[in-house]
């Protein structure tokens, strides 16, 4: 079992003005709420600072944004921690609403320059992303998705989609409450087409969210949609095969999603 993550230390809470004595761990996330401030560890200082700067300025239509909080001396990251304002809501299986929000978000983010740290990333998500786009090769365990991945790569074709800064992990990370606009609490940056980011939401919804198969058709008006779906599926298959906690059992959802993608290729 993984050790229980430690809450933010007192000096970090004080630096961000979060003076609640007992931080409350947030369900499903390595983060703590201190009043109206949420603190979370920053694995990469440059990336965490970029996310904070981006969310501080980004103004997407009909999207609530959890605004970052600076420390008392103006920093975005203190001792490996970043902070943002808490926003109300919870994740709900409103998959089409998440896809629509993704398109609005990425309409706003298309002007952002490519962050330098993206090219240096070496985690399994970065490797899986490069593999899905044919930029890198790596032998994946067959039983954890590698066999299906190898079969599907034969259907990959060139696309005419332009890359931009996108959030590549919106499924389960969008908050809904009453009739308010959907909210985002972070930004997982990738340099890929907006259509791909929307396709990742659809693949995740099919694999793990109980989405109906018709969701694939409902967004088929997007450019190069079959190939965007394929690359999203390859990305998730590679992540699954590389992830230490995945298994043959957790592959079932992606196998289901692959059947629906194959129908439109």
TIKEKOL-252769 format. One record per residue (C-alpha): residue number from 0; residue in one letter; chain; x, y, z. Coordinates in steps of 0.2 Angstrom, whole numbers. Example, Ala and Ser with C-alpha at 12.3 -4.5 7.8 and 13.67 -1.06 7.14 Angstrom:
2
{0 'A' 'A' {62 -22 39}}
{1 'S' 'A' {68 -5 36}}
***
This chain:
265
{0 'X' 'A' {0 0 0}}
{1 'X' 'A' {6 18 -3}}
{2 'X' 'A' {10 28 12}}
{3 'X' 'A' {-3 41 16}}
{4 'X' 'A' {2 58 9}}
{5 'X' 'A' {7 71 21}}
{6 'X' 'A' {-4 87 23}}
{7 'X' 'A' {4 104 19}}
{8 'X' 'A' {15 109 33}}
{9 'X' 'A' {11 125 43}}
{10 'X' 'A' {23 136 35}}
{11 'X' 'A' {16 132 18}}
{12 'X' 'A' {-2 135 24}}
{13 'X' 'A' {4 152 32}}
{14 'X' 'A' {13 157 16}}
{15 'X' 'A' {-4 155 6}}
{16 'X' 'A' {-14 163 19}}
{17 'X' 'A' {-23 146 23}}
{18 'X' 'A' {-23 147 42}}
{19 'X' 'A' {-35 133 46}}
{20 'X' 'A' {-27 121 59}}
{21 'X' 'A' {-33 105 52}}
{22 'X' 'A' {-33 103 33}}
{23 'X' 'A' {-46 93 25}}
{24 'X' 'A' {-40 80 12}}
{25 'X' 'A' {-51 80 -4}}
{26 'X' 'A' {-58 64 -9}}
{27 'X' 'A' {-50 57 -25}}
{28 'X' 'A' {-36 69 -26}}
{29 'X' 'A' {-19 72 -17}}
{30 'X' 'A' {-25 89 -11}}
{31 'X' 'A' {-31 97 5}}
{32 'X' 'A' {-44 111 8}}
{33 'X' 'A' {-40 124 21}}
{34 'X' 'A' {-56 135 21}}
{35 'X' 'A' {-58 142 3}}
{36 'X' 'A' {-40 138 -2}}
{37 'X' 'A' {-35 121 -9}}
{38 'X' 'A' {-17 116 -7}}
{39 'X' 'A' {-8 102 -17}}
{40 'X' 'A' {9 96 -20}}
{41 'X' 'A' {18 101 -36}}
{42 'X' 'A' {29 87 -43}}
{43 'X' 'A' {37 99 -56}}
{44 'X' 'A' {39 117 -50}}
{45 'X' 'A' {41 124 -68}}
{46 'X' 'A' {25 116 -73}}
{47 'X' 'A' {15 121 -57}}
{48 'X' 'A' {20 139 -60}}
{49 'X' 'A' {15 138 -78}}
{50 'X' 'A' {-2 131 -73}}
{51 'X' 'A' {-5 144 -60}}
{52 'X' 'A' {0 158 -72}}
{53 'X' 'A' {-11 151 -85}}
{54 'X' 'A' {-26 149 -74}}
{55 'X' 'A' {-24 166 -67}}
{56 'X' 'A' {-26 174 -85}}
{57 'X' 'A' {-37 162 -94}}
{58 'X' 'A' {-55 167 -98}}
{59 'X' 'A' {-64 153 -107}}
{60 'X' 'A' {-82 156 -111}}
{61 'X' 'A' {-95 148 -99}}
{62 'X' 'A' {-81 139 -88}}
{63 'X' 'A' {-78 142 -70}}
{64 'X' 'A' {-59 142 -66}}
{65 'X' 'A' {-52 138 -49}}
{66 'X' 'A' {-40 154 -48}}
{67 'X' 'A' {-23 151 -41}}
{68 'X' 'A' {-17 160 -26}}
{69 'X' 'A' {0 168 -24}}
{70 'X' 'A' {10 167 -8}}
{71 'X' 'A' {13 182 3}}
{72 'X' 'A' {29 185 -6}}
{73 'X' 'A' {22 183 -23}}
{74 'X' 'A' {27 165 -28}}
{75 'X' 'A' {16 152 -36}}
{76 'X' 'A' {25 137 -28}}
{77 'X' 'A' {31 136 -10}}
{78 'X' 'A' {41 121 -4}}
{79 'X' 'A' {34 110 -17}}
{80 'X' 'A' {16 116 -15}}
{81 'X' 'A' {4 127 -25}}
{82 'X' 'A' {-13 134 -20}}
{83 'X' 'A' {-30 139 -28}}
{84 'X' 'A' {-47 145 -23}}
{85 'X' 'A' {-60 131 -20}}
{86 'X' 'A' {-74 130 -32}}
{87 'X' 'A' {-91 122 -28}}
{88 'X' 'A' {-96 106 -37}}
{89 'X' 'A' {-92 88 -40}}
{90 'X' 'A' {-88 77 -55}}
{91 'X' 'A' {-104 70 -63}}
{92 'X' 'A' {-107 58 -78}}
{93 'X' 'A' {-111 73 -90}}
{94 'X' 'A' {-100 67 -103}}
{95 'X' 'A' {-106 78 -118}}
{96 'X' 'A' {-106 93 -107}}
{97 'X' 'A' {-87 90 -103}}
{98 'X' 'A' {-83 88 -122}}
{99 'X' 'A' {-92 104 -125}}
{100 'X' 'A' {-83 113 -111}}
{101 'X' 'A' {-67 106 -118}}
{102 'X' 'A' {-70 114 -134}}
{103 'X' 'A' {-73 131 -126}}
{104 'X' 'A' {-58 129 -115}}
{105 'X' 'A' {-47 126 -129}}
{106 'X' 'A' {-54 140 -140}}
{107 'X' 'A' {-47 151 -126}}
{108 'X' 'A' {-30 142 -124}}
{109 'X' 'A' {-26 141 -143}}
{110 'X' 'A' {-16 157 -141}}
{111 'X' 'A' {-4 150 -128}}
{112 'X' 'A' {14 147 -132}}
{113 'X' 'A' {21 130 -130}}
{114 'X' 'A' {28 128 -113}}
{115 'X' 'A' {46 123 -113}}
{116 'X' 'A' {44 110 -100}}
{117 'X' 'A' {33 99 -111}}
{118 'X' 'A' {48 93 -121}}
{119 'X' 'A' {58 88 -106}}
{120 'X' 'A' {44 77 -98}}
{121 'X' 'A' {48 59 -96}}
{122 'X' 'A' {34 52 -86}}
{123 'X' 'A' {23 38 -92}}
{124 'X' 'A' {9 50 -98}}
{125 'X' 'A' {22 60 -109}}
{126 'X' 'A' {29 44 -116}}
{127 'X' 'A' {12 37 -120}}
{128 'X' 'A' {7 53 -128}}
{129 'X' 'A' {22 53 -140}}
{130 'X' 'A' {19 35 -144}}
{131 'X' 'A' {1 38 -149}}
{132 'X' 'A' {7 51 -161}}
{133 'X' 'A' {21 40 -168}}
{134 'X' 'A' {35 50 -161}}
{135 'X' 'A' {42 37 -150}}
{136 'X' 'A' {42 18 -149}}
{137 'X' 'A' {42 7 -134}}
{138 'X' 'A' {39 -11 -131}}
{139 'X' 'A' {23 -12 -121}}
{140 'X' 'A' {17 -27 -110}}
{141 'X' 'A' {6 -37 -121}}
{142 'X' 'A' {-6 -43 -108}}
{143 'X' 'A' {-9 -25 -101}}
{144 'X' 'A' {-14 -18 -118}}
{145 'X' 'A' {1 -19 -128}}
{146 'X' 'A' {-6 -32 -140}}
{147 'X' 'A' {-21 -21 -144}}
{148 'X' 'A' {-10 -6 -145}}
{149 'X' 'A' {0 -14 -159}}
{150 'X' 'A' {-15 -20 -169}}
{151 'X' 'A' {-23 -2 -168}}
{152 'X' 'A' {-7 7 -174}}
{153 'X' 'A' {-9 0 -191}}
{154 'X' 'A' {-25 11 -193}}
{155 'X' 'A' {-16 27 -189}}
{156 'X' 'A' {-16 40 -204}}
{157 'X' 'A' {-9 57 -206}}
{158 'X' 'A' {-20 71 -200}}
{159 'X' 'A' {-22 90 -204}}
{160 'X' 'A' {-25 95 -186}}
{161 'X' 'A' {-14 109 -178}}
{162 'X' 'A' {-7 107 -161}}
{163 'X' 'A' {-10 120 -147}}
{164 'X' 'A' {-10 120 -128}}
{165 'X' 'A' {-24 108 -122}}
{166 'X' 'A' {-29 100 -106}}
{167 'X' 'A' {-27 82 -109}}
{168 'X' 'A' {-36 74 -93}}
{169 'X' 'A' {-53 82 -91}}
{170 'X' 'A' {-63 66 -88}}
{171 'X' 'A' {-68 66 -70}}
{172 'X' 'A' {-59 83 -67}}
{173 'X' 'A' {-74 94 -71}}
{174 'X' 'A' {-85 100 -57}}
{175 'X' 'A' {-104 103 -59}}
{176 'X' 'A' {-116 111 -47}}
{177 'X' 'A' {-134 116 -51}}
{178 'X' 'A' {-135 127 -66}}
{179 'X' 'A' {-118 135 -64}}
{180 'X' 'A' {-105 133 -78}}
{181 'X' 'A' {-94 118 -77}}
{182 'X' 'A' {-78 121 -67}}
{183 'X' 'A' {-60 116 -69}}
{184 'X' 'A' {-48 115 -54}}
{185 'X' 'A' {-31 112 -64}}
{186 'X' 'A' {-23 111 -81}}
{187 'X' 'A' {-14 95 -87}}
{188 'X' 'A' {-5 103 -102}}
{189 'X' 'A' {-1 94 -119}}
{190 'X' 'A' {4 101 -136}}
{191 'X' 'A' {-10 93 -146}}
{192 'X' 'A' {-25 97 -156}}
{193 'X' 'A' {-41 102 -147}}
{194 'X' 'A' {-50 88 -156}}
{195 'X' 'A' {-38 75 -148}}
{196 'X' 'A' {-42 82 -131}}
{197 'X' 'A' {-60 81 -134}}
{198 'X' 'A' {-57 63 -140}}
{199 'X' 'A' {-48 58 -124}}
{200 'X' 'A' {-64 63 -114}}
{201 'X' 'A' {-74 52 -126}}
{202 'X' 'A' {-63 37 -124}}
{203 'X' 'A' {-62 39 -105}}
{204 'X' 'A' {-81 41 -104}}
{205 'X' 'A' {-83 25 -115}}
{206 'X' 'A' {-70 15 -105}}
{207 'X' 'A' {-74 20 -87}}
{208 'X' 'A' {-89 32 -87}}
{209 'X' 'A' {-103 21 -94}}
{210 'X' 'A' {-106 33 -109}}
{211 'X' 'A' {-117 27 -123}}
{212 'X' 'A' {-110 22 -139}}
{213 'X' 'A' {-118 36 -148}}
{214 'X' 'A' {-107 49 -140}}
{215 'X' 'A' {-94 44 -154}}
{216 'X' 'A' {-107 49 -167}}
{217 'X' 'A' {-113 65 -158}}
{218 'X' 'A' {-95 73 -160}}
{219 'X' 'A' {-92 66 -177}}
{220 'X' 'A' {-93 84 -185}}
{221 'X' 'A' {-76 88 -177}}
{222 'X' 'A' {-61 88 -189}}
{223 'X' 'A' {-52 71 -192}}
{224 'X' 'A' {-63 64 -178}}
{225 'X' 'A' {-59 45 -182}}
{226 'X' 'A' {-40 48 -181}}
{227 'X' 'A' {-42 59 -166}}
{228 'X' 'A' {-52 45 -157}}
{229 'X' 'A' {-38 33 -162}}
{230 'X' 'A' {-24 43 -155}}
{231 'X' 'A' {-34 46 -139}}
{232 'X' 'A' {-37 27 -138}}
{233 'X' 'A' {-18 23 -141}}
{234 'X' 'A' {-13 36 -128}}
{235 'X' 'A' {-24 28 -115}}
{236 'X' 'A' {-19 10 -120}}
{237 'X' 'A' {-1 15 -118}}
{238 'X' 'A' {-4 23 -101}}
{239 'X' 'A' {-13 8 -96}}
{240 'X' 'A' {1 -4 -101}}
{241 'X' 'A' {15 7 -93}}
{242 'X' 'A' {6 10 -77}}
{243 'X' 'A' {12 0 -62}}
{244 'X' 'A' {-6 -2 -55}}
{245 'X' 'A' {-15 -8 -70}}
{246 'X' 'A' {-20 -26 -74}}
{247 'X' 'A' {-29 -37 -86}}
{248 'X' 'A' {-45 -33 -77}}
{249 'X' 'A' {-43 -14 -78}}
{250 'X' 'A' {-41 -16 -97}}
{251 'X' 'A' {-59 -21 -100}}
{252 'X' 'A' {-65 -4 -102}}
{253 'X' 'A' {-53 1 -115}}
{254 'X' 'A' {-56 -15 -125}}
{255 'X' 'A' {-75 -10 -125}}
{256 'X' 'A' {-70 8 -131}}
{257 'X' 'A' {-59 0 -145}}
{258 'X' 'A' {-74 -9 -152}}
{259 'X' 'A' {-83 8 -155}}
{260 'X' 'A' {-68 16 -162}}
{261 'X' 'A' {-65 2 -174}}
{262 'X' 'A' {-82 5 -181}}
{263 'X' 'A' {-78 23 -187}}
{264 'X' 'A' {-61 20 -193}}
***
